[in-house]
Amino acid sequence: MTRTFEGRFDARGKQIAIVASRFNDFFTRELMDGALDCLKRHGVTDDQVDTAWVPGGFEIPLAAKRFARTGRYAAVICLSCIIQGDTPHWHYISSEITKGIAQVGLDSDIPVVYGVVTAETLDQAIERSGTKAGNKGFEAALTALEMIDLFDAIDAG
């Protein structure tokens, strides 16, 4: 018989870390508020969440790795907003953040969730950090909750 594992949005009793960049903080603060709102709505208390603010998006993977290697956290949520400018700099930064976050997740064996808005325009950034397109911070927290529970289900067999 086939067994199917699925996660619920439940991380009660689990510690969660959030790393956010101060660069473009008009947007990342909205993403942080969305993530914290999601966690609270799903029964995660304030004392279960630790946050770290880093200077920019490029520093997120290193801080996420630091949180993950402590062994205290069931998941790390990474939040940032990268907006295209006149040079290709935004492309390099967003690419490296993406690779770094993925690598930390693979190396640490816990969910390291990508909550990075990569926008071509200010309007896109606004839409993805709390208006028309929702709040990507909220969505990242929801992903973390589901993955924490899924991993627990898989580990329990």
Number of C-alpha atoms within 10 A of each C-alpha: 3 4 6 7 12 13 17 14 19 19 23 14 12 17 19 26 21 26 25 29 25 19 16 16 17 13 26 26 19 20 30 29 17 22 25 21 15 20 25 13 10 16 13 21 16 12 9 15 17 14 16 15 18 17 13 17 25 19 17 26 23 16 21 26 19 12 22 24 14 9 12 12 19 23 29 30 27 29 29 32 28 26 19 15 12 6 7 9 13 17 15 11 15 22 13 16 23 18 11 19 26 16 15 23 20 12 12 17 14 20 24 28 25 23 28 26 24 19 19 13 12 12 11 16 22 20 17 22 27 18 12 10 12 14 23 26 35 23 18 25 31 20 21 28 26 19 24 22 21 18 18 16 15 12 8 7 8
